[in-house]
């Protein structure tokens, strides 16, 4: 099928989804030929690697979510670093800052985030960055000289265009999820409408944040189709164009084969 439209779901928590084989088959039927399995702690990092070794459409990212940052120490850093060399690990994450719930203190989150940046630069891997109510601090950290060689993506972007532009100016990608289909997501939709297409990625954040018309149900990689469709509508362009550009961007960022 030479004209098959291909998509990449750049962020899914596959380790918490049941019936993975069936889920990935449904994704393939919709043209989703690659999924990045993203992690939240050491256990899920190991599980994501197992999945990427078991399914040819899956690559993995390893990292400690900001909610779990209080667990981060030198031992965790060493264990995380030992996973980075696995063949199908393509990113570090998710990491970042979340000041909404503060399951971990701001100080421990910042320490963990900065250590993830060190790891990403050392191994030339992109960062997958989570932000909630912490845009200014994340931007400040990424603007520091020690972060100058960092690259990556702001995942599940919920901010406005000006916030997106700040990260794009640093060379980062911005990824949109099913949130762009939600009625109250005007800022994210405006950002999706305006940012340069060569800086855009798409994702599901499965099993969370299912897009309309599946809102309230379990999300899965096949539904990234609806994110691409919504962005195409917002930008007045074709679904095929959005799919093609975001797939190319993902291959560039994650250095995917083919």
SULUR-V460805 format. One record per run of one state. SS is the DSSP state (2 for helix, 1 for strand, 0 for the rest). FROM is the first residue (numbers start at 1). TO is the last residue. If there is no record, write none. Layout:
ss-><SS	SS>
from-><FROM	FROM>
to-><TO	TO>
This chain:
ss-><0	1	0	2	0	2	0	1	0	2	0	1	0	2	0	2	0	1	0	2	0	1	0	2	0	2	0	1	0	2	0	1	0	2	0	2	0	2	1	0	1	0	2	0	2	0>
from-><1	7	13	14	17	20	30	32	38	42	55	58	63	66	72	74	85	89	99	106	123	126	133	135	143	145	148	152	155	161	169	173	177	178	182	186	195	197	200	203	206	207	221	236	239	255>
to-><6	12	13	16	19	29	31	37	41	54	57	62	65	71	73	84	88	98	105	122	125	132	134	142	144	147	151	154	160	168	172	176	177	181	185	194	196	199	202	205	206	220	235	238	254	258>
